[in-house]
Amino acid sequence: MKLAVRGIDSDIVSLVRKGGEDANGQRAVRAKAVGLANPCRHCLQLIAEGDDKLVLAYRPFSRLQPYAEVGPIFLHQRACKRYEAEGLPVWFAYLQPALIRGYGHDDWIRYETGNVVAGSELGAECERILSNPDVAYVHIRSKYNCFQCRVDRA
């Protein structure tokens, strides 16, 4: 099965970079990236140590509903290109562990799909979950429950 992996929508990123509100109705916090664990959720690349980043609350759902979780994410402060590919970024193999869940067309979690896996298993786990016709898409999150990306069938 081919996967469709995308960073968060460029229009949302543009609004946040221009001072628009995040999912909590606040402006993003500007900070310097410290260490190696600073993934930009738009380009899905790691923000280099010392580079400027934005920290904000993000809800990866188009409408409010009981399973519309909000969590912190990072973005490059500078412009970057949205990630769109048929596979996960290579560095996802280092997510130890990663949380993965399938969601239905109603955006509700499909509980039987939730799992905690090693980052190296994420691609295969996405394919397994998406083989279920009741699952519309998958979310990958860090062990801290920070949204990483959405994965669809290609």
Order of alpha helices (4+ residues) and beta strands (2+ residues): beta-alpha-beta-beta-beta-beta-beta-beta-alpha-beta-beta
